[in-house]
Amino acid sequence: MSTAYTFQSPSVTLEKGAYRMRAPHSTRPGSSLSQSLMSAKQPALQSPHSQNRKLAILTVILALASITCFFTAYHLFTTRFARSPSSSALVCPHLDPADALPKANPAAHDHDHDPHTKYLSYFPHSGLHNQRIALENALVLAQQVNRTLLIPFLRLGQPIRYVSFEKLRRFLVLGSKAGLKHCPLVPIGIPTPDECSGYDEWTSIPWDHLVDLHAIGEKIGVKMIQWDGGPAAEWMKKLNINIFEADTLTLHDAGPYDFRFLDTSDDVSPTRDKYLYSIYIPALAQAHERLVQIGTLFGSSRLKLRQGVSKTVRRDVRSGMVFTNADLSRVADTIYEALGGVYIGAHLRVGDGQFEQRGADNARLVWWKLVYLVCGLDLEETLALEQQLNPFDEDLDPPLIQPDVPSLRVPHPPLPPLPHTFKPQIRCHAPLHTSAPLQRLNAPLYIATDSPNPTADPLFSIYMKTFPCIFFLSDFTSRLTPLDVLINPYDQVPLKGFLIPVLDAMVLARAREVVVTDGSTFGAFVKDVLWRRYWGFEIVQRG
């Protein structure tokens, strides 16, 4: 090597395009530098115990990091639509919750933690009035077997249809809104996440948002706990009520009419009865299991009661099911006043199933009951008026009007006659009748219906021609605005649209007289309970 590179400090030389650091050649004899470098390249041997400890520490660190990443990602996912002050202009306004709504899971009383307390539970399904009938049956049954009743929330909107026990249990679990608290926070203009699809199509509220459950419980001596509608055994764990499968008596129904409950041991169901199995309530009361879990309890005839005490309990339960929500009552009162305080009412269900198929027949029968029975035109006058308004149906005979036997068994005092003149605060849609026989048809008529546009529905054409002062709930939109602020605090879903059928029933029940669609649970409830309770009459019991 050239003497130019033999100085004693480290040198840098360019070799094949790379820089390398080199130590100078030592001029001292016996230098051990090279030996030290050689020995440094040989790593020290480690014991197996030391290596395993380092591997365990690394594994723990990686596990903690994975868990931290997972929960961080989950938090970011569930709060990705959380409101912030800077984005408040981009999201829907947060409306005040409905003050009338109670807590979902009221604190359990001492008796609920008593290991000897027994419970009764059932699965909800179908529409509002089917759920109401199931609740009525459950309350009566709970009183008869002396059990605390677990009451699932009332589901409004898109219903869960009846299916067999196990399928219904799964539907209730998978159809809940658990883990979807972020859905109502999605800003306007942002695509709806897949898991939030259909979030606003249904909601659920405690039953005592609509009815006075406390008064019913005090009347019949039944304790109740409201819950969100999932499997009762899982929900009860939240209240530290531990009931295991071995301590649960389950009635597995495979069809909607499997089980019927009888209060008398020597009673039997009819041979051709639609219910397959009879369960005797006195025997059920002796069950030692802490939880009796039933599937469906829908059906006005599911409880076959012969004992006078049992019938009294059922009467008290049904009488207590009147709608008492203060917000809806105030709106119903304003509509009542707008109608002039005196009007007649009708319910016409035409929107689904058999009611859609029989829409024309039901519409004609309700019309005849209004004109002939309520307004008092005689048979010839009514038939002549129908032929005049429907010239294409000249050969029709009067429809067969069957007597309502259950109502006749519970007579009420005569109602005051309709006045000769009426003074609704809202304008009638047509000129009033001037001929003497038809002046009785000038009475304001309020129709509750599931038809989306009754004024354009051909089934309502004869009503529009007959009654110049005919009204629907859609005629009172300005009086419905107080309902705009009602928000369900459990899922932040606006309640107004879901409560319209309830309001419809409340307005109809305030009418001087009502005519309803045969076979409708909505109509039967209005006529048998709401209307009679409003006028102070004894209710009608069916089943």
Helices and strands as residue ranges (DSSP letters): G 3-5, E 11-15, E 18-22, H 33-40, H 48-78, G 85-90, G 110-113, E 119-121, H 128-145, E 148-152, E 154-157, H 165-174, G 183-185, G 194-196, G 199-201, E 202-205, G 207-209, H 213-220, E 224-227, H 232-236, G 237-239, G 245-247, E 248-251, E 259-262, E 277-280, H 281-285, E 291-294, E 303-304, H 308-319, H 326-338, E 344-348, H 353-357, H 359-368, I 369-374, H 379-389, G 391-393, H 405-408, G 436-442, E 445-449, G 454-456, G 458-460, H 461-466, E 470-471, G 473-485, H 496-509, E 514-515, H 521-525, I 526-530, H 531-535
